[in-house]
Amino acid sequence: MAEPADRPTPGGTTVPEPKRGGISGFLHLLGPGLITGASDDDPSGIGTYSQVGSQFGYGLLWLALFTFPLMSAVQELCARIALQTGVGLGASLRRKFPRWLVGIAILGLLAANTFNVGADLGAVAAAGSLLSRGALHALWLVVPVALLIIGMQVFATYATIFKIFKWLTLALFAYVVTAFFAHPPLLEVVRATVVPHVEFSKDFVVALVAVLGTTISPYLFFWQASSEVDELAQADAANPERGRRGLRLSELRAARTDVVIGMAFSNLVMYFIILTSAAVLHAHGKTGVQTADQAAAALAPLAGPFAFIVFSVGLIGAGLLAIPILTGSATYAIKEFFGFGGSLASKPRQRPTFYLILTLATVAGVAMNFIHLDPIRALFIAAVINGVVAPPLLLLIVLLGLDRAVMKRYVSGKVSLALTGMATAFMTVAAISMFVTMLAGH
């Protein structure tokens, strides 16, 4: 019996369909991979890259090239697992590994996500305060921003949410354009891009873990997989609850293209934020970004006295893109672990438990802002936490990809295993080195 034809989904897809022209067609074709890649440059990423660029100059530019194949391989593996099994990552992990082990891993994800949500909410609020030139205190804006995000998740349709997410990715291009106005020294930039610079100091190792944590983030693993499953469900809207009977090669090819483009977008933005911060801040002796105003100063060559506006809009756009994905990935992980239904494609009245957890995840982030953490510092800390939580989760995902009983003919090959294994090993060594340097006091 012939397989049914691939059908478009309402909110973007990795399922092949006829091409459209222009940027609208490009954004429509790309789905979970583009959104995952763009959400990777969340306020935590922007804050971390700004601090790293101001502190170490061009010293960590090489990480953009180094992490691109690693994060592409990791996200491709997460997508491939979801497409093959037809269930989210939490459910797949629970089926293969002891429940207590997966539970610990998901608890780590929830802790990282909660802090990340709180930091991102604080950053969006700080950006709003910056736009008002201090007339509105940042803390006053945290709750309204949270309500806006909850309202979007509860009342907007699945298709509308994805359209909003896609267009918000364009706000991140401000950081790419700015670098050309900063006129960095070309030879120094090229050398820093292709020749790794390493320092054996506590500050450098912590910065390394932070960059890795905000680039190869645990929440992206779960979001990528769950998004692919939702796309498949939307493609078979007549019977969305039935299990998958296997992965089609056309779906895998489309997903891989989507992932690679999304990760390239993510690393491009990462590269230019570090580059711009190094050229504008570090080169002029400003080596410690601590506030939103200081981070905004990196955009001065492009926007001059209006740099705070460009920075604020970019930070708000990135936050509104990333926060729903952070809370969504946590909710998907919980529901997949415990085995109840629900997704962003379902109605709140149909799956109240799913939306209750989604709301509580946001509320936890709101509560974190009332312990008076500095927003920019909190973003960096969130990245470090992600860098510590990621390695054990990565190890479980890599082992799952090698299980022929689960993956059948789509088990990880040599290239995938080499890249995902390298990502796991490198992040593990970086996290252990950070703790060693902290304990040694160096």
N, C-alpha and C positions, 0 to 999 in steps of 0.2 A: 504493500500500500504506500502510495507516495506521501511524503511529508507535506504538511500544509505550508503554503507560501508565507514568507516573512511579511509581517505587517507593521506599519508604523505605530508608534506609541504616541500619546498625546503630549508628553512632556520632554521630548528629545529621546534619542535612542541609539543603541549600538547595534540594533537590528537593521540590516541593509534595506534601503528604500531608494526611490528615484531622487536624483540630486536636484537641489534648488540653487538659484544663483545668488551672488552677493553675500554679504556678511550674515544676513538673516538665514540663508540656506546653510552656511557654514555652522552657525550656532545651533540650527535645528538638527543637523546631522549628528553633532557631537552630544554625548550625554553624560553618564556618570564619570567618565575619565576626565573630561574638561572641568566639570564642576568640582570633582575631588582635587584636581590640580590647583584650581583657583582658590579653593577653600584652604589649601595648604599655606597660601600666603595670607593667613588671617592676621588680626592685630598682633597676636603673639609672634608670628613670623616677622611682620614689619618692625615691631619693637626690638626683636632679637637681632635682626640683620642691621638695623640702624645702630644699635649698641656695639655690635661686633665691628662694623665698618669704622665707627668713630674711635674705637679703642685700639684696633689692630691694623687700621688702614686697609691696604689691599691684601694683607696677609692670608685671608681666608677665601679669597675669590676662587681658588682652585677647587673648593668644595662643591661649587655649582656644577662643574664638569664631572667631578668624582661621584656625586650622589645621583646624577641623572639616570645612568643605567641601573643603579641599585634600586632606586625608588620605582622606576618603570617596571623592573622585574618583580618587585614585591607586589605592586598593585595589579600587574598582569596575573600573578599567581592567585591573588584574592578574587579577581574577576573570573578566572578560569575555574576555580573551585566552586564558585557560586553558579556559574553556567552549567557545570557538569552535574552538580548535586541538586540544583533547583531550590536550595535553602541557603539561609544566611550563614555567615562564618561561625557565629555562636553555636548554631545547631550542628554544623559539621564537626566543630571541635568537640562538642559534647558527645557525639556519637563515637568518636575515636579514642578520646583520652578519658581518664578517671574524672568523674564529676567534680571532685574536690579540687583537682588541679586546674580545671577550666574555670571553676568558680573563683579561685585565687587570682587567675589572670584577668578575669572580668572585673573583679574588685579593684585591681590596679588600674584598669582602664577607666572605671567610674571615678576613682580618686583623681586621676590625671584630667579627665574631662571636666569634672566639677571645678577644679582650680582654673582650667583653661577657659571655661565659660565665664567664671567670675572675672578673670583678668580681661577677657575680651569685652564683656559688658562694661567694665570700668573704663576700658580704652575708648569705646564708642561714646560713653558719657563724657569722658575727658575731651574728646574731639568736638562734641556738641558744645561743651563749655568754652572751648577754644574759639569756636565759630562765633559765640556770643561775646567774645573778648572778656570773659569772666563775669558777665552779668548773671549768668546762670551757673550755680555751683554744680560740679560734676556729679556729686552724690544725689542731687535732686533729679537727675536725668536717668539714673540707673533703672528705676521702676518703670517709667514710661517706655524706655527702650525694650525692657523685658516684656511688657504687655504688648507692644507692637509685634515682637517676634512670636509670642504665643498666639496672638490673634491671627497672624499670617499662617501659622501651622494648623490652627484649628479650623479657620473659616475659608481659607483659600483652597482651590482645587489642586490636585496633584499637578496638573498641567501648568497652572498659573504659578505655583511655587517654583517649578523648574525653569519657567521662562524668566522669572524674577532673578533666580540664581545666575542664569546665563548672562543676562545683561549687566548684572553687578560686577562680573569679572572684568568688564572694560574699565572700571575705575582704577584698576591696578596699573594700567599703562602709563599713568602719570609719572611713576617712578622710572620707567624705561626712558621716556622722553627727557626727563631732567638730566640724566647722565651726560647727554650730548651738549648741554648748556654749561656743564661744569668744567669742560676741557681738561680731563685727566691726562697725565703723561702716558702716551700710547705704549711705549716700550716697557715701561714699568708695569702697566696693566697686563700686557700680554705675558710677560714673564711670571707675574703673580697668578695668572690664570692657568698656566700649563706646568709651572714648577711648584710642587707643594712646599709650603712653609710650615714648619712645626716648631713649637716652643715647649720645653718641659717645665711649665710653670702651672700653678693652680688656676690662675685666671684664664690662661689659654685653654687648658683642658676643659674647664667648665664651659667656656665659650664654644668649644668643639662639640661637647655633649648637647648644648642648647641648640646649636645649628642643626645637628643631626636629629634632635628630638622634635624640632618644629618643621623639619623637612620630611622625615620618615616617621610620621606620627601614628600612634596606635589607633586613634579614632578613624583615620583614613582607611585602615584595613577593613573595619566593619562597615563603614559607609559604602565603600566600593562594592563589596559583596552584596549588601542588602539592596543597593540601588540596582544592581544587575538583576536580582531576583524580582524586584518591583517592575522593572522594564519588561521582563518575561511575562509577568502576570498581566500587565497592561496589554501586551501583544496577544494575549489569549483571554480577553475580557469576558468572553462568554462563559468561561469556566476557570477563573483565576486560582482556585484552590488546588487544582490537580497537580500532582508531582511531575517533574520532568522525566522524560524517558531517555535522556542523553543529550549531549552537546552537539550542535551542528557546527560544521567547520566555518560556515559563513558568519555565524554569530561570534565565533572565537576571533576570526580575522578582524571583524568590525570592532570588537572590544579591544583588541590589541592596538589598532590604529588610534582609537579614542584615548586609550591610556597613555600611549607614547606622546601624543599631541598635548594632552592635559599635563603630563609631567614636564614636558619641554616648556610649556607656558609657565608653570610653577617655578622652574629653575631659572628661567629667563628673568622673571621678576625678582627672585632672590638675588641673582647676580647683580642686577642694576641697583637694587637698594643698597647692597654692600658697597658697590662701586661709587655711588653718589655720596653716601655718607663718608666714605674714605676721602673722596676728592674735596668735599666741601667742609667737612667737620675736622677729620683727623689732620688733614694737610694744613689746617689753620690753628692747630693746637687745642681743638675742642675734642678731647678724648674720652669724655664720659657723659653719654646721653642719659639724663635722669628724668626729664619731664617731656610732656607733649610739645611744649614750645621749642625745646632744644632739638627734638626729633624733626619738627617742622622746618627748622632752619636749613636742613639738608636740601630742601626744595627751593631755596632762595634764588639760585641761578635761573630757574625757569619762571618763577612767579614773583620774585622780588618781595616787596612788602606784603604781597597777598599769598605768600608761601603757606601761611597757616590755613588758608581756605583750601588750597589744593591738598595739603596733608590731611586736613580734617575730613574732607569729602572722601578721599581714598581710604582712610581708616574706618569711617562709618560704613562705606560700601563693603569693605572687606569683612567688617564685623557682622553686618546683616547677612552676608553670605555664609560666614563660618559658624556663627552661634547656632543657627538651626541645624546645621550638619553635626556639630558637636553634641547637642542634646539628642538629635535623631540617632546618631550612632550609638550613644549610650542606651537609648530606649530599645533599639533593635537588638543590641547585645543582651539586654535583660530578657526581652520577650523570647528570643531564640534559645536562651539558656533554660528558661522555665517552660517553654513550649506553648505559650499562648499566642493568639493571633493578633493581627493588626499591622498597619503600615500607613505611610503618608497618603496612600491611594484610597484608604478606607475612611468611612465617615466616623466622626467622634461618637455619635449615638450607637454605631455598630460595634465599635471597639473602644469603649470608655477607658479600660485599663491602660491601653497603649497611650492614649492622650493624657491620662492622669500622670503617668510616669514622665512623659515628655514635658509636662508642665512643672512637675516637681524638680526635674533636672535643671530647668531654668531658674526656679525659685532658689535652689541651692546656690546657684551662681550669684544671684542677687544678694543672698545673705552674706556671701564671702566679702562683698564690697563694704560691709559695715564693720569690718575689722581694720579699716583704714590703711590698707596696703597702697603704696604708691603705684598707680596704674602701669607706668612703663617698666618699673622694677618687677611687678607682678607678671607681666608678659614674659620677661626673661626667665623667671622662676618656673612658669608654666612649661616653657620649652625644655628646661632641665628635667622636670618631672617626666615629661613625655620621653625624653632620652633615656631615662632609667627604666620606665615601664615597657618600652618597645622590645628590647632584646628577648625576654622570655616568651612574649607573644609571638615574635618572629620565629623562634625556634619551633613552636608548636605548629605554626602555619607551614613552615618548610617541610616538617615531617609529614604533615597531612598531604602536601603536594606530591610526596614520594610514595604514598600508599596506593598501590595499583588496584587494590580491591575497591577503593573509592573513586579514583581518577580514571580507571580503565586505560584507554589508549592516550588519554591526555595527561598522563603522569608527567611530572617535571623532567625535562631533558637536561643535558649537560650544561647548556648555557644558562638556563633558568636556575639550576641548582648552584652553579658557580656564583652567579650574581646575588641570589637571595642568601646563600651561605656566607658570602663576603659581607653583605649588609649586616647579617646577624653577628658575625664575628667582630666586625669593626665597631659596631655600636656597643657590644659587650665589653670589648677592651677599653673603649673610651669611657664607659660608665665606671668600670672597675678602677681605671687610672684616676678618675676624678675623686673617688672615695679614698684612694691611697694617698693622693697629694693633699687632700683635706686632713687626713689623719696624721700625715707626716708634718703638716704645717708649712709646706713649701709653696 
